Amino acid sequence: MISIVVFHVLMALLGLGIWSRAVPEQLVSTMLGYLHSTIGITPPPLEKVRTIALIWIGSTIIIVDGSLLLLTLITKLSYSG
């Protein structure tokens, strides 16, 4: 439970840092470049780096929360039956 809260707090702080421009744009661009190269897609242009980074953060939160929700539902169903 604590790890879920810590994950959300860290993701919110990262998103806030990127949105408020506290995190340097070049650092965000480099990290997105590594991520996009790993996946095999084209890195975003420098003027769209912050927006794309925030989209990635939001997507990660949704995927993690959805996975935890499904795991919880599957676990409850297997114990109740």
Gaussian input, Z-matrix of N, CA and C with variables (Angstrom, degrees):
# hf/3-21g

backbone

0 1
 N
 C     1     B1
 C     2     B2     1     A1
 N     3     B3     2     A2     1     D1
 C     4     B4     3     A3     2     D2
 C     5     B5     4     A4     3     D3
 N     6     B6     5     A5     4     D4
 C     7     B7     6     A6     5     D5
 C     8     B8     7     A7     6     D6
 N     9     B9     8     A8     7     D7
 C    10    B10     9     A9     8     D8
 C    11    B11    10    A10     9     D9
 N    12    B12    11    A11    10    D10
 C    13    B13    12    A12    11    D11
 C    14    B14    13    A13    12    D12
 N    15    B15    14    A14    13    D13
 C    16    B16    15    A15    14    D14
 C    17    B17    16    A16    15    D15
 N    18    B18    17    A17    16    D16
 C    19    B19    18    A18    17    D17
 C    20    B20    19    A19    18    D18
 N    21    B21    20    A20    19    D19
 C    22    B22    21    A21    20    D20
 C    23    B23    22    A22    21    D21
 N    24    B24    23    A23    22    D22
 C    25    B25    24    A24    23    D23
 C    26    B26    25    A25    24    D24
 N    27    B27    26    A26    25    D25
 C    28    B28    27    A27    26    D26
 C    29    B29    28    A28    27    D27
 N    30    B30    29    A29    28    D28
 C    31    B31    30    A30    29    D29
 C    32    B32    31    A31    30    D30
 N    33    B33    32    A32    31    D31
 C    34    B34    33    A33    32    D32
 C    35    B35    34    A34    33    D33
 N    36    B36    35    A35    34    D34
 C    37    B37    36    A36    35    D35
 C    38    B38    37    A37    36    D36
 N    39    B39    38    A38    37    D37
 C    40    B40    39    A39    38    D38
 C    41    B41    40    A40    39    D39
 N    42    B42    41    A41    40    D40
 C    43    B43    42    A42    41    D41
 C    44    B44    43    A43    42    D42
 N    45    B45    44    A44    43    D43
 C    46    B46    45    A45    44    D44
 C    47    B47    46    A46    45    D45
 N    48    B48    47    A47    46    D46
 C    49    B49    48    A48    47    D47
 C    50    B50    49    A49    48    D48
 N    51    B51    50    A50    49    D49
 C    52    B52    51    A51    50    D50
 C    53    B53    52    A52    51    D51
 N    54    B54    53    A53    52    D52
 C    55    B55    54    A54    53    D53
 C    56    B56    55    A55    54    D54
 N    57    B57    56    A56    55    D55
 C    58    B58    57    A57    56    D56
 C    59    B59    58    A58    57    D57
 N    60    B60    59    A59    58    D58
 C    61    B61    60    A60    59    D59
 C    62    B62    61    A61    60    D60
 N    63    B63    62    A62    61    D61
 C    64    B64    63    A63    62    D62
 C    65    B65    64    A64    63    D63
 N    66    B66    65    A65    64    D64
 C    67    B67    66    A66    65    D65
 C    68    B68    67    A67    66    D66
 N    69    B69    68    A68    67    D67
 C    70    B70    69    A69    68    D68
 C    71    B71    70    A70    69    D69
 N    72    B72    71    A71    70    D70
 C    73    B73    72    A72    71    D71
 C    74    B74    73    A73    72    D72
 N    75    B75    74    A74    73    D73
 C    76    B76    75    A75    74    D74
 C    77    B77    76    A76    75    D75
 N    78    B78    77    A77    76    D76
 C    79    B79    78    A78    77    D77
 C    80    B80    79    A79    78    D78
 N    81    B81    80    A80    79    D79
 C    82    B82    81    A81    80    D80
 C    83    B83    82    A82    81    D81
 N    84    B84    83    A83    82    D82
 C    85    B85    84    A84    83    D83
 C    86    B86    85    A85    84    D84
 N    87    B87    86    A86    85    D85
 C    88    B88    87    A87    86    D86
 C    89    B89    88    A88    87    D87
 N    90    B90    89    A89    88    D88
 C    91    B91    90    A90    89    D89
 C    92    B92    91    A91    90    D90
 N    93    B93    92    A92    91    D91
 C    94    B94    93    A93    92    D92
 C    95    B95    94    A94    93    D93
 N    96    B96    95    A95    94    D94
 C    97    B97    96    A96    95    D95
 C    98    B98    97    A97    96    D96
 N    99    B99    98    A98    97    D97
 C   100   B100    99    A99    98    D98
 C   101   B101   100   A100    99    D99
 N   102   B102   101   A101   100   D100
 C   103   B103   102   A102   101   D101
 C   104   B104   103   A103   102   D102
 N   105   B105   104   A104   103   D103
 C   106   B106   105   A105   104   D104
 C   107   B107   106   A106   105   D105
 N   108   B108   107   A107   106   D106
 C   109   B109   108   A108   107   D107
 C   110   B110   109   A109   108   D108
 N   111   B111   110   A110   109   D109
 C   112   B112   111   A111   110   D110
 C   113   B113   112   A112   111   D111
 N   114   B114   113   A113   112   D112
 C   115   B115   114   A114   113   D113
 C   116   B116   115   A115   114   D114
 N   117   B117   116   A116   115   D115
 C   118   B118   117   A117   116   D116
 C   119   B119   118   A118   117   D117
 N   120   B120   119   A119   118   D118
 C   121   B121   120   A120   119   D119
 C   122   B122   121   A121   120   D120
 N   123   B123   122   A122   121   D121
 C   124   B124   123   A123   122   D122
 C   125   B125   124   A124   123   D123
 N   126   B126   125   A125   124   D124
 C   127   B127   126   A126   125   D125
 C   128   B128   127   A127   126   D126
 N   129   B129   128   A128   127   D127
 C   130   B130   129   A129   128   D128
 C   131   B131   130   A130   129   D129
 N   132   B132   131   A131   130   D130
 C   133   B133   132   A132   131   D131
 C   134   B134   133   A133   132   D132
 N   135   B135   134   A134   133   D133
 C   136   B136   135   A135   134   D134
 C   137   B137   136   A136   135   D135
 N   138   B138   137   A137   136   D136
 C   139   B139   138   A138   137   D137
 C   140   B140   139   A139   138   D138
 N   141   B141   140   A140   139   D139
 C   142   B142   141   A141   140   D140
 C   143   B143   142   A142   141   D141
 N   144   B144   143   A143   142   D142
 C   145   B145   144   A144   143   D143
 C   146   B146   145   A145   144   D144
 N   147   B147   146   A146   145   D145
 C   148   B148   147   A147   146   D146
 C   149   B149   148   A148   147   D147
 N   150   B150   149   A149   148   D148
 C   151   B151   150   A150   149   D149
 C   152   B152   151   A151   150   D150
 N   153   B153   152   A152   151   D151
 C   154   B154   153   A153   152   D152
 C   155   B155   154   A154   153   D153
 N   156   B156   155   A155   154   D154
 C   157   B157   156   A156   155   D155
 C   158   B158   157   A157   156   D156
 N   159   B159   158   A158   157   D157
 C   160   B160   159   A159   158   D158
 C   161   B161   160   A160   159   D159
 N   162   B162   161   A161   160   D160
 C   163   B163   162   A162   161   D161
 C   164   B164   163   A163   162   D162
 N   165   B165   164   A164   163   D163
 C   166   B166   165   A165   164   D164
 C   167   B167   166   A166   165   D165
 N   168   B168   167   A167   166   D166
 C   169   B169   168   A168   167   D167
 C   170   B170   169   A169   168   D168
 N   171   B171   170   A170   169   D169
 C   172   B172   171   A171   170   D170
 C   173   B173   172   A172   171   D171
 N   174   B174   173   A173   172   D172
 C   175   B175   174   A174   173   D173
 C   176   B176   175   A175   174   D174
 N   177   B177   176   A176   175   D175
 C   178   B178   177   A177   176   D176
 C   179   B179   178   A178   177   D177
 N   180   B180   179   A179   178   D178
 C   181   B181   180   A180   179   D179
 C   182   B182   181   A181   180   D180
 N   183   B183   182   A182   181   D181
 C   184   B184   183   A183   182   D182
 C   185   B185   184   A184   183   D183
 N   186   B186   185   A185   184   D184
 C   187   B187   186   A186   185   D185
 C   188   B188   187   A187   186   D186
 N   189   B189   188   A188   187   D187
 C   190   B190   189   A189   188   D188
 C   191   B191   190   A190   189   D189
 N   192   B192   191   A191   190   D190
 C   193   B193   192   A192   191   D191
 C   194   B194   193   A193   192   D192
 N   195   B195   194   A194   193   D193
 C   196   B196   195   A195   194   D194
 C   197   B197   196   A196   195   D195
 N   198   B198   197   A197   196   D196
 C   199   B199   198   A198   197   D197
 C   200   B200   199   A199   198   D198
 N   201   B201   200   A200   199   D199
 C   202   B202   201   A201   200   D200
 C   203   B203   202   A202   201   D201
 N   204   B204   203   A203   202   D202
 C   205   B205   204   A204   203   D203
 C   206   B206   205   A205   204   D204
 N   207   B207   206   A206   205   D205
 C   208   B208   207   A207   206   D206
 C   209   B209   208   A208   207   D207
 N   210   B210   209   A209   208   D208
 C   211   B211   210   A210   209   D209
 C   212   B212   211   A211   210   D210
 N   213   B213   212   A212   211   D211
 C   214   B214   213   A213   212   D212
 C   215   B215   214   A214   213   D213
 N   216   B216   215   A215   214   D214
 C   217   B217   216   A216   215   D215
 C   218   B218   217   A217   216   D216
 N   219   B219   218   A218   217   D217
 C   220   B220   219   A219   218   D218
 C   221   B221   220   A220   219   D219
 N   222   B222   221   A221   220   D220
 C   223   B223   222   A222   221   D221
 C   224   B224   223   A223   222   D222
 N   225   B225   224   A224   223   D223
 C   226   B226   225   A225   224   D224
 C   227   B227   226   A226   225   D225
 N   228   B228   227   A227   226   D226
 C   229   B229   228   A228   227   D227
 C   230   B230   229   A229   228   D228
 N   231   B231   230   A230   229   D229
 C   232   B232   231   A231   230   D230
 C   233   B233   232   A232   231   D231
 N   234   B234   233   A233   232   D232
 C   235   B235   234   A234   233   D233
 C   236   B236   235   A235   234   D234
 N   237   B237   236   A236   235   D235
 C   238   B238   237   A237   236   D236
 C   239   B239   238   A238   237   D237
 N   240   B240   239   A239   238   D238
 C   241   B241   240   A240   239   D239
 C   242   B242   241   A241   240   D240

   B1=1.4523
   B2=1.5290
   B3=1.3094
   B4=1.4634
   B5=1.5248
   B6=1.3245
   B7=1.4635
   B8=1.5293
   B9=1.3051
   B10=1.4649
   B11=1.5291
   B12=1.3189
   B13=1.4635
   B14=1.5272
   B15=1.3325
   B16=1.4658
   B17=1.5297
   B18=1.3342
   B19=1.4647
   B20=1.5275
   B21=1.3284
   B22=1.4664
   B23=1.5325
   B24=1.3176
   B25=1.4692
   B26=1.5246
   B27=1.3380
   B28=1.4638
   B29=1.5253
   B30=1.3204
   B31=1.4680
   B32=1.5296
   B33=1.3286
   B34=1.4686
   B35=1.5272
   B36=1.3261
   B37=1.4659
   B38=1.5318
   B39=1.3186
   B40=1.4598
   B41=1.5250
   B42=1.3255
   B43=1.4681
   B44=1.5207
   B45=1.3161
   B46=1.4649
   B47=1.5238
   B48=1.3346
   B49=1.4610
   B50=1.5133
   B51=1.3145
   B52=1.4644
   B53=1.5271
   B54=1.3195
   B55=1.4623
   B56=1.5289
   B57=1.3370
   B58=1.4678
   B59=1.5299
   B60=1.3300
   B61=1.4575
   B62=1.5287
   B63=1.3405
   B64=1.4595
   B65=1.5255
   B66=1.3329
   B67=1.4561
   B68=1.5264
   B69=1.3286
   B70=1.4686
   B71=1.5248
   B72=1.3136
   B73=1.4667
   B74=1.5296
   B75=1.3215
   B76=1.4661
   B77=1.5340
   B78=1.3343
   B79=1.4649
   B80=1.5223
   B81=1.3256
   B82=1.4621
   B83=1.5222
   B84=1.3291
   B85=1.4608
   B86=1.5283
   B87=1.3208
   B88=1.4606
   B89=1.5185
   B90=1.3290
   B91=1.4674
   B92=1.5311
   B93=1.3291
   B94=1.4652
   B95=1.5238
   B96=1.3140
   B97=1.4616
   B98=1.5189
   B99=1.3435
   B100=1.4647
   B101=1.5307
   B102=1.3252
   B103=1.4659
   B104=1.5207
   B105=1.3015
   B106=1.4620
   B107=1.5251
   B108=1.3328
   B109=1.4638
   B110=1.5227
   B111=1.3242
   B112=1.4664
   B113=1.5193
   B114=1.3181
   B115=1.4615
   B116=1.5292
   B117=1.3267
   B118=1.4572
   B119=1.5059
   B120=1.3386
   B121=1.4603
   B122=1.5316
   B123=1.3107
   B124=1.4579
   B125=1.5240
   B126=1.3313
   B127=1.4704
   B128=1.5253
   B129=1.3330
   B130=1.4646
   B131=1.5290
   B132=1.3370
   B133=1.4676
   B134=1.5266
   B135=1.3170
   B136=1.4580
   B137=1.5280
   B138=1.3350
   B139=1.4787
   B140=1.5274
   B141=1.3227
   B142=1.4676
   B143=1.5289
   B144=1.3141
   B145=1.4658
   B146=1.5211
   B147=1.3059
   B148=1.4715
   B149=1.5271
   B150=1.3171
   B151=1.4611
   B152=1.5227
   B153=1.3277
   B154=1.4636
   B155=1.5239
   B156=1.3367
   B157=1.4644
   B158=1.5295
   B159=1.3217
   B160=1.4680
   B161=1.5261
   B162=1.3174
   B163=1.4684
   B164=1.5270
   B165=1.3424
   B166=1.4672
   B167=1.5280
   B168=1.3192
   B169=1.4699
   B170=1.5221
   B171=1.3298
   B172=1.4648
   B173=1.5157
   B174=1.3196
   B175=1.4672
   B176=1.5244
   B177=1.3255
   B178=1.4640
   B179=1.5170
   B180=1.3085
   B181=1.4689
   B182=1.5237
   B183=1.3203
   B184=1.4651
   B185=1.5280
   B186=1.3282
   B187=1.4705
   B188=1.5245
   B189=1.3209
   B190=1.4719
   B191=1.5243
   B192=1.3193
   B193=1.4646
   B194=1.5278
   B195=1.3328
   B196=1.4644
   B197=1.5135
   B198=1.3182
   B199=1.4707
   B200=1.5223
   B201=1.3247
   B202=1.4645
   B203=1.5273
   B204=1.3222
   B205=1.4647
   B206=1.5221
   B207=1.3295
   B208=1.4601
   B209=1.5235
   B210=1.3220
   B211=1.4641
   B212=1.5249
   B213=1.3198
   B214=1.4667
   B215=1.5181
   B216=1.3348
   B217=1.4601
   B218=1.5294
   B219=1.3202
   B220=1.4655
   B221=1.5156
   B222=1.3288
   B223=1.4726
   B224=1.5146
   B225=1.3258
   B226=1.4657
   B227=1.5229
   B228=1.3242
   B229=1.4645
   B230=1.5348
   B231=1.3206
   B232=1.4651
   B233=1.5225
   B234=1.3342
   B235=1.4582
   B236=1.5271
   B237=1.3197
   B238=1.4641
   B239=1.5224
   B240=1.3377
   B241=1.4552
   B242=1.4326
   A1=110.65
   A2=115.42
   A3=119.24
   A4=110.37
   A5=116.13
   A6=118.70
   A7=111.66
   A8=117.79
   A9=120.68
   A10=110.24
   A11=116.00
   A12=120.44
   A13=110.21
   A14=116.87
   A15=120.73
   A16=110.22
   A17=117.21
   A18=121.14
   A19=110.57
   A20=117.17
   A21=120.40
   A22=111.91
   A23=116.45
   A24=119.37
   A25=110.35
   A26=117.43
   A27=120.53
   A28=112.01
   A29=117.32
   A30=120.18
   A31=110.50
   A32=117.33
   A33=120.45
   A34=110.51
   A35=117.41
   A36=120.48
   A37=111.35
   A38=116.48
   A39=120.05
   A40=110.79
   A41=116.45
   A42=120.61
   A43=111.53
   A44=117.01
   A45=120.49
   A46=110.90
   A47=116.39
   A48=119.73
   A49=112.74
   A50=116.78
   A51=120.44
   A52=110.45
   A53=116.24
   A54=120.52
   A55=112.36
   A56=116.86
   A57=120.76
   A58=112.77
   A59=117.05
   A60=124.40
   A61=112.96
   A62=117.96
   A63=122.06
   A64=110.38
   A65=116.39
   A66=121.53
   A67=107.22
   A68=118.23
   A69=120.09
   A70=113.02
   A71=115.53
   A72=121.65
   A73=111.92
   A74=117.20
   A75=120.52
   A76=110.53
   A77=117.65
   A78=121.24
   A79=110.91
   A80=116.50
   A81=121.02
   A82=109.86
   A83=116.80
   A84=121.14
   A85=111.14
   A86=117.25
   A87=121.17
   A88=111.01
   A89=116.87
   A90=120.72
   A91=111.38
   A92=116.82
   A93=119.59
   A94=111.31
   A95=116.17
   A96=120.14
   A97=111.19
   A98=116.88
   A99=120.81
   A100=110.84
   A101=116.31
   A102=120.66
   A103=110.87
   A104=117.18
   A105=120.83
   A106=111.81
   A107=117.18
   A108=120.10
   A109=111.17
   A110=116.36
   A111=121.06
   A112=110.65
   A113=116.63
   A114=121.30
   A115=110.81
   A116=116.70
   A117=120.51
   A118=113.74
   A119=116.65
   A120=119.93
   A121=109.04
   A122=115.85
   A123=121.78
   A124=110.70
   A125=118.35
   A126=120.49
   A127=110.92
   A128=117.34
   A129=119.78
   A130=111.38
   A131=116.62
   A132=119.23
   A133=110.18
   A134=116.64
   A135=122.22
   A136=113.29
   A137=117.73
   A138=119.31
   A139=113.02
   A140=118.28
   A141=121.04
   A142=112.66
   A143=116.99
   A144=121.39
   A145=111.79
   A146=117.87
   A147=120.62
   A148=111.44
   A149=117.02
   A150=120.70
   A151=111.09
   A152=116.51
   A153=120.61
   A154=110.57
   A155=117.63
   A156=120.90
   A157=110.73
   A158=117.14
   A159=120.25
   A160=111.33
   A161=117.15
   A162=120.43
   A163=110.31
   A164=117.33
   A165=121.06
   A166=110.94
   A167=117.46
   A168=120.73
   A169=109.90
   A170=117.27
   A171=120.35
   A172=112.29
   A173=116.79
   A174=120.64
   A175=111.49
   A176=116.49
   A177=120.27
   A178=110.85
   A179=117.83
   A180=121.27
   A181=110.10
   A182=117.46
   A183=120.99
   A184=111.10
   A185=117.43
   A186=120.72
   A187=110.84
   A188=117.52
   A189=120.47
   A190=110.49
   A191=117.83
   A192=120.47
   A193=111.87
   A194=116.94
   A195=120.11
   A196=112.14
   A197=116.59
   A198=120.56
   A199=110.83
   A200=116.77
   A201=119.73
   A202=111.54
   A203=116.86
   A204=120.37
   A205=110.76
   A206=117.18
   A207=120.02
   A208=111.71
   A209=117.36
   A210=120.84
   A211=110.61
   A212=116.32
   A213=120.40
   A214=111.27
   A215=117.28
   A216=120.42
   A217=111.45
   A218=117.17
   A219=120.65
   A220=110.65
   A221=117.10
   A222=120.69
   A223=110.72
   A224=118.37
   A225=121.39
   A226=110.43
   A227=117.12
   A228=120.01
   A229=111.32
   A230=117.21
   A231=118.80
   A232=111.79
   A233=118.16
   A234=120.51
   A235=112.41
   A236=117.28
   A237=119.58
   A238=112.24
   A239=117.02
   A240=120.69
   A241=113.77
   D1=-42.66
   D2=-179.33
   D3=-65.10
   D4=-37.78
   D5=-178.96
   D6=-65.26
   D7=-33.05
   D8=177.59
   D9=-66.33
   D10=-43.64
   D11=178.83
   D12=-64.84
   D13=-43.17
   D14=179.01
   D15=-62.21
   D16=-42.72
   D17=177.66
   D18=-57.26
   D19=-47.95
   D20=-177.99
   D21=-66.39
   D22=-38.92
   D23=178.70
   D24=-65.39
   D25=-44.63
   D26=179.30
   D27=-64.18
   D28=-41.66
   D29=178.50
   D30=-65.86
   D31=-39.51
   D32=178.36
   D33=-65.46
   D34=-41.20
   D35=178.21
   D36=-66.01
   D37=-40.71
   D38=177.08
   D39=-62.74
   D40=-45.75
   D41=177.95
   D42=-62.08
   D43=-41.56
   D44=178.84
   D45=-65.76
   D46=-39.74
   D47=177.92
   D48=-64.32
   D49=-39.07
   D50=178.36
   D51=-70.97
   D52=-43.88
   D53=-178.68
   D54=-64.73
   D55=-39.24
   D56=-178.06
   D57=-84.52
   D58=1.01
   D59=179.97
   D60=66.79
   D61=24.63
   D62=174.78
   D63=-75.05
   D64=-30.05
   D65=176.41
   D66=-89.55
   D67=127.55
   D68=-178.18
   D69=-58.55
   D70=139.57
   D71=-177.25
   D72=-61.51
   D73=-35.19
   D74=-179.80
   D75=-66.68
   D76=-37.50
   D77=177.62
   D78=-65.17
   D79=-43.30
   D80=178.20
   D81=-63.49
   D82=-41.50
   D83=179.62
   D84=-63.86
   D85=-40.95
   D86=178.96
   D87=-64.22
   D88=-45.77
   D89=-179.74
   D90=-64.40
   D91=-41.31
   D92=176.84
   D93=-66.28
   D94=-34.44
   D95=177.02
   D96=-62.05
   D97=-43.89
   D98=177.26
   D99=-62.81
   D100=-45.07
   D101=-179.47
   D102=-62.35
   D103=-47.09
   D104=-178.16
   D105=-68.02
   D106=-34.89
   D107=176.72
   D108=-66.55
   D109=-38.22
   D110=178.29
   D111=-63.15
   D112=-42.40
   D113=-178.81
   D114=-77.24
   D115=-29.19
   D116=179.77
   D117=96.97
   D118=28.01
   D119=177.54
   D120=-117.81
   D121=164.78
   D122=-177.02
   D123=-72.91
   D124=131.53
   D125=176.26
   D126=-64.36
   D127=149.89
   D128=-178.87
   D129=-73.98
   D130=157.88
   D131=174.35
   D132=-67.12
   D133=157.88
   D134=-174.19
   D135=-58.73
   D136=-32.75
   D137=-178.57
   D138=-74.92
   D139=-12.94
   D140=-179.93
   D141=-111.44
   D142=8.00
   D143=-174.33
   D144=-61.87
   D145=-45.86
   D146=-177.00
   D147=-63.98
   D148=-43.32
   D149=179.56
   D150=-62.74
   D151=-45.41
   D152=-179.44
   D153=-65.12
   D154=-39.17
   D155=178.61
   D156=-62.81
   D157=-41.43
   D158=178.24
   D159=-66.83
   D160=-35.55
   D161=175.77
   D162=-64.58
   D163=-42.09
   D164=177.92
   D165=-63.00
   D166=-41.64
   D167=179.73
   D168=-63.82
   D169=-46.45
   D170=178.30
   D171=-62.02
   D172=-40.93
   D173=178.91
   D174=-64.49
   D175=-40.63
   D176=178.54
   D177=-63.16
   D178=-42.62
   D179=178.76
   D180=-62.39
   D181=-44.41
   D182=-179.77
   D183=-64.05
   D184=-42.49
   D185=179.89
   D186=-64.87
   D187=-45.21
   D188=-179.74
   D189=-64.64
   D190=-46.51
   D191=179.62
   D192=-63.70
   D193=-40.59
   D194=177.80
   D195=-64.34
   D196=-40.27
   D197=178.15
   D198=-64.81
   D199=-42.86
   D200=178.53
   D201=-65.81
   D202=-38.17
   D203=177.18
   D204=-63.34
   D205=-47.22
   D206=179.02
   D207=-63.53
   D208=-40.62
   D209=177.68
   D210=-61.78
   D211=-41.81
   D212=178.16
   D213=-64.10
   D214=-44.67
   D215=-179.85
   D216=-64.88
   D217=-43.23
   D218=179.55
   D219=-64.72
   D220=-40.08
   D221=179.10
   D222=-65.68
   D223=-42.57
   D224=179.55
   D225=-65.09
   D226=-39.64
   D227=-179.83
   D228=-67.81
   D229=-36.63
   D230=-178.44
   D231=-73.55
   D232=-28.92
   D233=178.14
   D234=-82.02
   D235=-26.95
   D236=-177.61
   D237=-81.40
   D238=-19.78
   D239=-174.65
   D240=-97.17

